[in-house]
Amino acid sequence: MDDSARDTMKIKFLPHIILGLFSLLSSGMVMADASTVKLVNLLVQEGILSKEKADLLLKQVAEEVTPKTNGIQAKTTPENGVDAPDGKGKVIRMQYVPEFVKQEMREEIKQDVLAQAKNEHWGDRKPLPSWLDRFTWSGDVRLRHDNASFSEANAPPGVFRLAGIDVENTTVDRLRWRVRGRIAVDVKLTDHFTAGVRLATNGASENPVAANQTLGDSNRSFAAFFDRLYINYKPNDWLLLSGGKVANPFYRTDMVWDPDLNFDGIMVSAKPKINDRLLVFGTGGVFPIQEVDLAKNDKWLFGGQGGLEWYLTSQSKITLAAAYYHYENMSGRISDLNGDIRLNTSAVQWRQKGNSLIQLNNPPVAGLDDGGVYGLASEFRELNLTGGIDLATFNPVRIRLMGDYARNLAFDPAKMRQRGANLSGKEGNTAYQVRLDIGTTMLQDMGQLLAAKRHDWLLFGAFKRMESDSLLDGFTDSEFYMGGTNAQGWIGGAAYAVADNVWFTGRWLSANQIIGPKLGIDILQIDLTARF
């Protein structure tokens, strides 16, 4: 028998050997007889007990247990005691121990020794260092079939690019196989401090709202980037302070924020429990959006949200929240001189499509393809109201209904024209979404399951409408309408778990522009996701 097999048998029979020893020492036997000694020696030979521990164990047995001697049988007295000769003619009186007391003692000893064996890794071939217990690993891998279909009535890409909208394809259907991989580690530093990082694939590192990597790049390796990197301080169960590149801390849908978006900056979140049925929460943060070199007009987001969770039952609840997102220095500034590029830094670093634009570097240079630089025409001060009701009335089936409303309070067509915007008068500043989810799991974020048990299922549907300047288009969902605002349409889909933490998801997203040149996009996505 090789060493590996011997170690396997040792670990397999360890509990039986230990229980056998308990039985011998705590049963009616009153001495460490030959069987007990052999059993202890066996434990030593197998490396389960050290020689010193074995000698100490036999010594304790000899000292604490009154032995039988000279083959003379002890007898029970009427007072429930035991008279036994000591080998010198004297009779020693011993108190009788009831059987149920022996059983309790036997069970306590067993539990104590098993606990010690676990803590000290008895029988482990290579015990892991204790500091590894401070690390928590997690991650997921997603395979996606992505089929985008464009309306035959769509305007050509050149129409959009002439207006500063970065669109390269509006007419040719596209089929892509895509993957996403993420792996995260959290480290417990002290009782209150933790640190964490997460690596994620990202086909375009400048894109903050997508972690998808398209297959078919000559089998070249994928790039991975840190999409989270933070230090958390949690002095108690209801208060959290975090800084770095952190997960989205706000109660939300995918209307205002893309599910893959993370925030640069610092934030504080409090969630105190008022009573068994009411919990309140508040979140605030300061987030740098864009640090502008050689200028003082850095772009910032100051965000705050407050809300409550009211539990109708132990599993049914109503959630209401109000948020205010205040952006600073988001609108562009046009230079007074033709060809002057000093104010090009007032353009936002990342945008998708939908917001009203102004050209910053003044004609005769026009259009993206001719070197034009475009900035936002409006500032953004977003008021966001979000509510949801979770019902477990039909357990195990759960129902969730959510509504989301947003309004850009800084939308001012007169000021936008003063900045140089050419408006149609149909631009708008409101957005809303209504969404319904039905299934056996609600551990999900807008149809993207976060965890699932085998045979869990989910059905979902939503309607969404986002006017042109209602939201900052760069941070909205990158899947619906292929990202941006000035769009409305439907979302529907289903998910099913084929195993624990392995599930399929199918989604259909259909959207059209609200104003401007025709742009209709339908997207079918089929995902296989595994979480660990």
C-alpha positions in Angstrom: 0.0 0.0 0.0 1.5 3.4 -1.0 1.7 6.4 1.3 -1.3 8.1 -0.3 -3.6 5.2 0.2 -2.3 4.7 3.8 -3.0 8.4 4.5 -6.5 8.1 3.0 -7.3 5.1 5.2 -5.9 6.9 8.2 -8.2 9.9 7.7 -11.2 7.6 6.9 -10.9 5.5 10.0 -9.7 8.3 12.4 -13.2 9.0 13.8 -13.8 5.3 14.4 -10.5 4.8 16.2 -11.1 7.9 18.4 -14.7 6.8 19.2 -13.4 3.3 20.0 -10.9 4.8 22.5 -13.7 6.9 24.1 -15.8 3.7 24.4 -12.9 1.9 26.2 -12.0 4.7 28.5 -15.6 5.8 29.4 -17.4 2.4 29.6 -17.5 0.1 32.6 -13.7 -0.7 32.2 -11.7 0.6 35.2 -8.2 0.2 34.0 -6.0 0.8 31.0 -5.9 -2.9 30.0 -3.9 -4.4 27.1 -6.6 -3.5 24.5 -6.5 0.1 25.5 -2.7 0.3 25.4 -2.7 -1.4 21.9 -5.2 1.1 20.6 -3.2 4.1 21.9 0.0 2.6 20.4 -1.8 2.2 17.1 -2.7 5.9 17.1 1.0 6.7 17.7 2.1 4.4 14.9 -0.3 6.0 12.5 0.9 9.5 13.4 -2.4 10.6 14.8 -1.1 11.0 18.4 2.5 11.9 19.4 4.4 9.6 21.8 4.3 12.3 24.4 0.5 12.7 24.2 0.0 9.0 24.3 2.1 8.6 27.4 0.2 11.5 29.1 -3.1 9.9 28.2 -2.2 6.5 29.7 -0.8 8.2 32.8 -4.1 10.2 33.3 -6.1 6.9 32.9 -3.9 5.2 35.5 -4.3 8.1 37.9 -8.0 8.9 37.5 -9.5 5.5 37.1 -9.6 3.0 40.0 -8.4 -0.3 38.7 -9.6 -3.8 39.2 -6.9 -5.7 41.2 -6.1 -9.3 41.9 -9.2 -10.5 40.1 -11.4 -9.7 43.1 -14.9 -8.5 42.1 -16.2 -5.3 43.6 -19.6 -5.4 45.2 -22.4 -2.9 45.4 -23.6 -1.8 48.8 -27.1 -0.8 49.7 -26.1 2.9 49.6 -25.4 2.6 45.8 -21.6 2.6 46.4 -19.0 0.1 45.5 -16.7 -1.7 48.0 -13.4 -2.9 46.3 -10.3 -4.3 47.9 -7.1 -2.3 47.2 -4.8 -5.4 47.1 -3.6 -4.9 50.7 -6.6 -6.2 52.5 -8.2 -2.8 52.9 -11.6 -2.0 51.4 -11.9 1.2 49.4 -15.3 2.7 49.0 -16.2 4.1 45.5 -19.4 6.1 44.6 -21.6 4.4 42.0 -21.9 6.5 38.7 -25.3 6.1 37.0 -25.3 5.0 33.4 -26.8 8.3 32.1 -24.0 10.3 33.7 -21.5 8.1 32.0 -23.2 8.7 28.7 -23.1 12.5 29.2 -19.5 12.4 30.1 -18.7 10.2 27.2 -20.5 12.6 24.8 -18.7 15.7 26.2 -15.3 14.0 25.9 -16.0 13.0 22.3 -17.1 16.5 21.3 -14.1 18.1 23.0 -11.6 15.7 21.3 -13.2 16.0 17.9 -13.1 19.8 18.2 -9.5 19.7 19.1 -8.8 17.3 16.2 -10.4 19.7 13.8 -8.6 22.8 15.2 -5.2 21.1 15.2 -5.8 19.4 11.8 -5.2 15.8 13.2 -4.8 13.5 10.3 -4.2 16.3 7.7 -1.3 15.5 5.5 -0.4 19.2 5.0 -2.4 21.6 7.2 -3.0 25.0 5.6 -1.6 28.1 7.3 -4.2 29.8 9.5 -3.7 33.2 7.7 -5.4 31.8 4.6 -8.7 31.8 6.5 -8.7 35.5 6.2 -9.0 35.3 2.4 -12.4 34.9 0.6 -12.4 34.1 -3.1 -15.3 34.5 -5.6 -15.9 34.9 -9.3 -17.9 34.0 -12.3 -17.5 33.1 -16.0 -20.1 33.9 -18.6 -20.4 32.7 -22.2 -22.7 34.7 -24.4 -24.4 34.4 -27.8 -25.1 38.0 -28.9 -27.2 38.7 -32.0 -27.8 42.4 -32.9 -30.4 43.1 -35.7 -30.8 46.6 -37.2 -33.9 48.0 -38.8 -33.8 48.4 -42.5 -35.1 51.9 -42.1 -32.2 53.1 -40.0 -30.2 56.1 -41.1 -26.7 55.4 -42.3 -23.8 55.8 -39.8 -22.5 59.0 -41.5 -25.6 60.9 -40.5 -24.9 60.2 -36.8 -21.2 60.8 -37.0 -21.7 64.2 -38.7 -23.6 65.2 -35.6 -20.9 64.0 -33.3 -22.5 60.7 -32.3 -20.0 57.8 -32.3 -21.9 55.2 -34.2 -20.1 52.9 -36.7 -22.9 50.5 -37.7 -26.6 51.0 -38.1 -27.5 48.7 -41.0 -25.5 45.4 -40.9 -26.7 42.7 -38.5 -24.0 41.4 -36.2 -23.5 38.0 -34.5 -20.9 37.8 -31.8 -19.7 35.1 -29.4 -18.6 36.9 -26.2 -17.2 35.9 -22.8 -16.8 37.6 -19.5 -14.6 36.5 -16.6 -14.3 38.0 -13.1 -12.3 36.9 -10.1 -12.3 38.7 -6.7 -10.5 38.3 -3.4 -11.4 39.9 -0.1 -8.9 39.9 2.8 -10.0 40.4 6.4 -7.3 42.7 7.9 -8.8 43.2 11.3 -12.3 42.9 12.8 -13.3 46.1 11.1 -11.0 46.5 8.1 -11.1 44.6 4.8 -9.4 45.1 1.5 -10.4 43.7 -1.9 -9.6 43.6 -5.6 -11.4 42.2 -8.6 -10.0 41.4 -12.0 -12.3 41.3 -15.0 -12.0 40.9 -18.8 -12.7 44.0 -20.8 -12.5 44.1 -24.6 -12.1 47.9 -24.5 -10.3 49.1 -21.4 -11.7 52.6 -21.8 -15.3 51.3 -21.5 -16.5 51.6 -17.9 -19.8 49.9 -18.5 -18.9 46.6 -20.1 -16.6 43.6 -19.3 -17.4 41.6 -22.4 -14.6 40.1 -24.6 -15.5 39.2 -28.2 -14.2 35.9 -29.5 -12.6 35.7 -32.9 -9.5 37.7 -32.4 -7.1 35.2 -34.0 -7.1 33.3 -30.7 -5.1 36.0 -29.0 -5.1 36.2 -25.2 -7.6 38.4 -23.3 -6.6 41.4 -21.3 -7.8 41.7 -17.7 -8.1 44.9 -15.7 -8.9 45.7 -12.1 -12.5 46.9 -12.1 -12.6 47.0 -8.3 -9.9 47.9 -5.8 -10.9 49.1 -2.3 -10.5 49.3 1.4 -13.6 48.9 3.6 -14.0 50.0 7.2 -17.1 48.5 8.9 -17.2 49.5 12.6 -20.5 47.7 13.1 -23.2 45.7 11.2 -25.0 48.7 9.8 -22.3 51.2 8.9 -19.8 50.9 6.0 -17.1 53.3 4.7 -15.3 52.4 1.5 -12.7 54.0 -0.8 -11.0 53.2 -4.0 -12.8 51.7 -7.0 -16.0 50.4 -5.3 -19.1 48.6 -6.3 -22.2 50.7 -7.0 -23.6 51.5 -3.5 -27.1 52.7 -4.6 -30.4 51.0 -4.6 -31.2 51.1 -8.4 -32.5 49.5 -11.6 -30.4 49.4 -14.8 -32.0 52.6 -16.1 -29.6 55.1 -14.5 -26.6 52.8 -14.0 -25.3 50.0 -16.0 -25.0 46.8 -13.9 -21.2 46.5 -14.6 -20.4 50.1 -13.6 -18.1 50.6 -10.6 -17.4 54.0 -8.9 -14.1 55.8 -8.3 -14.0 57.6 -5.0 -15.2 57.4 -1.4 -18.6 56.5 0.0 -20.4 55.9 3.2 -23.4 53.7 3.6 -25.6 53.2 6.7 -28.4 50.7 7.1 -29.7 50.8 10.7 -32.6 48.6 11.8 -35.4 50.5 13.5 -37.5 47.5 14.5 -38.3 44.0 13.3 -40.3 45.4 10.4 -38.6 48.7 9.4 -35.1 49.3 8.2 -33.8 52.7 6.9 -30.7 53.2 4.7 -28.7 56.1 3.4 -25.7 56.4 1.1 -23.5 59.3 0.1 -20.3 59.6 -1.9 -17.9 61.8 -3.7 -16.7 60.4 -7.0 -14.2 61.9 -9.4 -15.4 61.4 -13.0 -12.6 63.0 -14.9 -9.4 64.6 -13.8 -8.5 67.3 -16.4 -4.9 68.0 -17.0 -3.8 71.7 -17.1 -7.3 72.8 -16.1 -9.2 73.4 -12.9 -12.6 72.2 -14.2 -12.3 68.6 -13.1 -15.6 66.6 -13.5 -17.2 65.3 -10.4 -20.2 63.4 -9.1 -21.7 64.1 -5.7 -24.4 61.5 -5.0 -26.7 60.8 -2.1 -29.6 58.5 -1.5 -32.0 57.8 1.4 -34.7 55.2 1.7 -36.5 52.5 3.7 -37.3 48.8 3.7 -40.7 47.9 5.3 -41.2 44.2 5.8 -44.8 43.1 5.4 -43.8 39.5 6.4 -40.4 37.9 7.0 -39.9 37.5 3.3 -42.1 40.2 1.7 -41.1 43.9 1.7 -41.6 47.3 0.2 -38.5 49.4 -0.7 -38.6 53.1 -1.4 -35.6 55.4 -2.2 -34.9 58.9 -3.4 -31.6 59.9 -4.8 -29.9 63.1 -6.1 -26.9 62.9 -8.4 -25.1 66.2 -8.8 -22.6 66.4 -11.6 -20.1 69.2 -11.8 -18.5 70.6 -15.0 -20.0 68.2 -17.4 -21.1 70.6 -20.2 -18.6 71.5 -22.9 -17.2 75.0 -23.7 -16.7 76.3 -27.2 -13.5 78.2 -28.1 -14.0 81.7 -29.5 -11.2 81.2 -32.0 -11.3 78.8 -34.9 -9.0 75.9 -34.5 -8.3 76.6 -30.8 -8.1 73.3 -28.9 -7.5 74.6 -25.4 -11.2 74.0 -24.4 -11.3 70.5 -25.9 -10.6 69.1 -22.4 -14.2 70.2 -21.5 -15.5 67.3 -23.5 -16.4 64.2 -21.4 -13.9 61.4 -21.6 -16.6 58.7 -22.1 -20.1 58.8 -23.6 -22.4 56.5 -25.5 -25.2 58.2 -27.5 -28.3 60.2 -26.9 -27.3 63.4 -25.1 -27.4 66.8 -26.9 -24.0 67.8 -28.2 -22.0 70.9 -29.1 -18.9 71.1 -31.3 -16.0 72.5 -29.2 -13.2 73.2 -31.8 -15.4 75.5 -33.9 -15.9 75.1 -37.7 -14.6 74.7 -40.4 -13.7 71.3 -38.8 -17.0 69.3 -38.6 -18.0 65.8 -37.7 -16.1 63.0 -35.9 -14.5 61.8 -39.1 -13.2 65.3 -39.9 -11.6 65.8 -36.5 -14.5 67.4 -34.7 -14.5 67.4 -30.9 -17.9 67.3 -29.2 -19.0 68.1 -25.6 -22.3 67.9 -23.8 -24.7 70.7 -24.2 -26.4 70.2 -20.8 -25.4 70.0 -17.2 -26.8 67.2 -15.2 -28.6 67.3 -11.8 -30.5 64.1 -11.6 -33.4 63.4 -9.2 -34.1 59.7 -9.1 -37.0 58.0 -7.4 -37.0 54.2 -7.2 -39.4 51.7 -5.6 -40.0 48.0 -5.4 -42.3 45.5 -3.8 -41.2 41.9 -3.2 -43.9 39.3 -2.5 -43.4 35.8 -1.2 -47.1 35.1 -0.9 -46.9 32.2 -3.4 -43.8 30.6 -1.8 -41.5 29.2 -3.3 -42.5 31.5 -6.2 -41.6 35.2 -5.6 -42.8 38.3 -7.3 -41.0 41.6 -7.6 -42.4 44.8 -9.2 -40.1 47.8 -9.6 -40.5 51.3 -10.8 -37.8 53.9 -11.6 -38.2 57.6 -12.4 -35.5 60.2 -13.1 -35.5 63.9 -14.1 -32.6 66.1 -15.0 -33.2 69.3 -13.0 -30.3 71.1 -14.8 -31.9 70.7 -18.3 -32.3 74.3 -19.7 -32.7 74.6 -23.5 -32.0 78.3 -23.4 -28.6 77.8 -21.8 -27.9 74.9 -24.0 -28.4 77.1 -27.1 -26.1 79.7 -25.6 -23.4 77.1 -25.4 -23.9 76.4 -29.1 -26.4 73.6 -29.2 -28.6 73.2 -32.3 -31.8 71.9 -30.7 -35.0 70.7 -32.4 -37.2 71.6 -29.5 -38.2 68.0 -28.9 -35.4 67.2 -26.5 -36.5 66.0 -23.0 -35.3 65.5 -19.5 -37.4 62.6 -18.0 -36.9 58.9 -17.9 -38.8 56.0 -16.4 -38.9 52.2 -16.2 -41.4 49.6 -15.0 -40.2 46.0 -14.4 -41.8 42.8 -13.3 -39.9 39.6 -12.1 -41.5 36.3 -11.3 -39.4 33.3 -10.1 -38.0 31.1 -7.4 -35.0 33.4 -6.8 -34.6 37.1 -6.5 -30.8 37.0 -6.0 -30.4 38.9 -9.3 -29.6 42.3 -10.6 -32.0 43.2 -13.5 -32.2 39.7 -14.8 -28.5 38.9 -14.2 -28.6 36.2 -11.6 -26.1 36.6 -8.7 -26.6 33.0 -7.3 -29.0 30.2 -7.9 -29.8 26.6 -6.8 -30.6 23.8 -9.2 -34.0 24.2 -10.9 -34.4 27.9 -9.8 -36.1 29.9 -12.5 -36.9 33.5 -13.3 -39.1 35.3 -15.8 -38.8 39.0 -16.3 -40.1 41.9 -18.5 -39.7 45.6 -18.6 -40.5 48.8 -20.5 -38.0 51.7 -20.5 -38.1 55.2 -21.9 -35.2 57.7 -21.6 -35.4 61.1 -23.2 -32.3 62.6 -24.7 -31.0 64.7 -21.7 -32.7 62.9 -18.9 -29.6 61.0 -17.8 -25.9 61.1 -18.5 -25.8 58.7 -21.4 -22.3 57.3 -20.7 -23.4 55.3 -17.6 -26.7 53.9 -18.7 -27.1 50.2 -19.6 -24.8 49.3 -22.4 -27.0 46.4 -23.7 -30.3 48.2 -24.2 -30.2 50.2 -27.5 -26.4 49.3 -27.4 -26.1 52.0 -24.8 -27.2 55.6 -24.2 -30.4 57.7 -24.0 -33.0 59.0 -26.5 -34.5 55.5 -26.6 -37.6 53.6 -25.6 -38.5 49.9 -25.8 -39.1 46.5 -24.2 -37.0 43.9 -22.5 -38.1 40.3 -21.8 -36.4 37.1 -20.8 -36.0 34.1 -18.6 -33.3 32.3 -16.6 -33.0 28.6 -15.4 -30.4 27.0 -13.2 -29.2 23.6 -14.5 -27.1 23.1 -11.4 -26.2 25.0 -8.3 -24.7 28.3 -9.4 -24.8 27.3 -13.1 -27.6 28.8 -15.2 -28.9 29.8 -18.6 -30.3 33.2 -19.4 -32.1 34.4 -22.5 -33.0 38.1 -23.1 -34.7 40.0 -25.9 -34.1 43.8 -26.0 -36.0 45.9 -28.5 -35.4 49.7 -28.7 -36.0 52.7 -31.0 -34.9 56.3 -31.0 -37.4 58.9 -29.6 -36.3 61.9 -31.7 -33.8 62.4 -34.5 -32.6 60.0 -37.3 -34.1 56.6 -37.3 -32.3 54.0 -35.3 -34.0 50.7 -34.3 -32.0 47.9 -32.6 -33.1 44.4 -31.5 -30.8 42.2 -29.5 -31.0 38.5 -28.6 -28.7 37.3 -25.9 -28.3 33.7 -24.6 -25.9 33.3 -21.7 -24.4 30.4 -19.8 -23.0 31.6 -16.5 -21.1 29.7 -13.8 -20.4 31.3 -10.4 -17.9 30.1 -7.8 
